[in-house]
Amino acid sequence: MPVEAPSAEKLLDMYARMWRIRLFEEQAEYQSSQGKVMGALHTYIGEEGVAVPACAHLQDTDYITSTHRGHGHCIAKGADISRMMAELFGRSTGYCKGKGGSMHIADFQVGMLGANGIVAGGFGIATGAGLAAQLRGSGQVAVCFFGDGAANRGPFHENINIGAVWKLPVVYVCENNQFAQWTPQKDVTLVTDIANMSPAYGIPGVQVDGMDPLAVYEAAGEAIARARRGEGPTLLECKTYRFHGHNFGDPQQYRTREEIAEWSDNRDPIKQLAAHMRDAGILSDEQDADIQNTVQEEITAAVRFAESSPYPTPDELYKDVYSYDIG
Ligand SMILES: Cc1ncc(C[n+]2csc(CCOP(=O)(O)OP(=O)(O)O)c2C)c(N)n1
């Protein structure tokens, strides 16, 4: 069944969300350079054209799982950027009361089941959420975002296999940004296209240009609708590229400036969506400026919220943790 093209309203919402990710992370990198952010920071800048159009098909009651590069997934699914920023700042008003940092942000209210510092850690959670939805007969769907590096770990195989056998309502979305940390995909994987692994599990494999938000919207829409109909998982591979280092401070010796510029100058998903909306008469210069200004104000407010929030007190140290050594 063909996926209906997104309405003007939906496109404007997607566009604002993509800017929210971009500006949130630019600000987070700046705050990190000022020593305000606790812990590691992995940015999603350049990959906004994957999470946003995919999540545009989901309700708050649907689930996603994320990765160590999780801000984009959180924002795409509707998490609160003030609580996110506070978490990065290590403040008690953050999503994990300031004790988790960037890689542990979750918001169950909007179906965001968590960023994850364990590469491939989201597979079991998404597959389990899909199983729960199937048992409840609720029509919910789980989308599992993961990187090309994660595709070389056991949980990829184990979960896609059982998800396929049980026809679970899960969509496995590979964000193939061509590197696992500093390792080019071709050095560790002979199969160029992760989507081509799908026949091993007997499910559809679909590959799409992850820099083209409309192409992702269509492909993800089809896969999510299929999952909702009870027909089982799809392995959707989105070819994409991260514009910044693996983490903040990465000197990026494994790729050239020219390569980065080629992607960021010519294939930026935000520019591509803007161009499409302009051609369609949906986005004027004025509206564009309004959207960016509004999002910038939200980010400024988020920083103010984080900065004015208290740090957790020492008696919080052992609360909300699974185990600790008292010996
Ligand atoms: C189980 C595990 N092994 C190794 C690491 C260290 N590590 C952190 S990110 C990363 C690369 C992940 O690559 P990919 O899945 O392609 O995601 P990307 O960083 O490209 O978004 C590695 C190896 C880890 N966090 N967890």
The ligand as an SDF file (V2000), in Angstrom:
LIG
                    3D

 26 27  0  0  0  0  0  0  0  0999 V2000
   29.3970   -3.4790   23.3370 C   0  0  0  0  0  0  0  0  0  0  0  0
   30.2220   -2.2690   23.0430 C   0  0  0  0  0  0  0  0  0  0  0  0
   31.4000   -2.3960   22.3810 N   0  0  0  0  0  0  0  0  0  0  0  0
   32.1640   -1.3120   22.0950 C   0  0  0  0  0  0  0  0  0  0  0  0
   31.7610   -0.0690   22.5060 C   0  0  0  0  0  0  0  0  0  0  0  0
   32.6130    1.1710   22.1760 C   0  0  0  0  0  0  0  0  0  0  0  0
   31.9440    1.9210   21.0870 N   0  0  0  0  0  0  0  0  0  0  0  0
   31.2200    3.0100   21.3570 C   0  0  0  0  0  0  0  0  0  0  0  0
   30.5020    3.6410   19.9750 S   0  0  0  0  0  0  0  0  0  0  0  0
   31.1940    2.4690   19.0020 C   0  0  0  0  0  0  0  0  0  0  0  0
   30.9550    2.4640   17.5150 C   0  0  0  0  0  0  0  0  0  0  0  0
   29.5490    2.1660   17.1520 C   0  0  0  0  0  0  0  0  0  0  0  0
   29.3830    2.2580   15.7760 O   0  0  0  0  0  0  0  0  0  0  0  0
   27.9750    2.2580   15.1090 P   0  0  0  0  0  0  0  0  0  0  0  0
   27.1260    1.1860   15.7000 O   0  0  0  0  0  0  0  0  0  0  0  0
   28.1740    2.2130   13.6420 O   0  0  0  0  0  0  0  0  0  0  0  0
   27.3360    3.6330   15.5660 O   0  0  0  0  0  0  0  0  0  0  0  0
   27.8170    5.1240   15.2160 P   0  0  0  0  0  0  0  0  0  0  0  0
   28.7970    5.5100   16.2850 O   0  0  0  0  0  0  0  0  0  0  0  0
   28.4260    5.1120   13.8700 O   0  0  0  0  0  0  0  0  0  0  0  0
   26.5820    5.9430   15.2800 O   0  0  0  0  0  0  0  0  0  0  0  0
   31.9640    1.6010   19.7530 C   0  0  0  0  0  0  0  0  0  0  0  0
   32.7030    0.4580   19.1960 C   0  0  0  0  0  0  0  0  0  0  0  0
   30.5450    0.0290   23.2290 C   0  0  0  0  0  0  0  0  0  0  0  0
   30.0920    1.2040   23.6490 N   0  0  0  0  0  0  0  0  0  0  0  0
   29.7830   -1.0740   23.4480 N   0  0  0  0  0  0  0  0  0  0  0  0
  1  2  1  0
  2  3  1  0
  2 26  2  0
  3  4  2  0
  4  5  1  0
  5  6  1  0
  5 24  2  0
  6  7  1  0
  7  8  2  0
  7 22  1  0
  8  9  1  0
  9 10  1  0
 10 11  1  0
 10 22  2  0
 11 12  1  0
 12 13  1  0
 13 14  1  0
 14 15  2  0
 14 16  1  0
 14 17  1  0
 17 18  1  0
 18 19  2  0
 18 20  1  0
 18 21  1  0
 22 23  1  0
 24 25  1  0
 24 26  1  0
M  CHG  1   7   1
M  END
$$$$
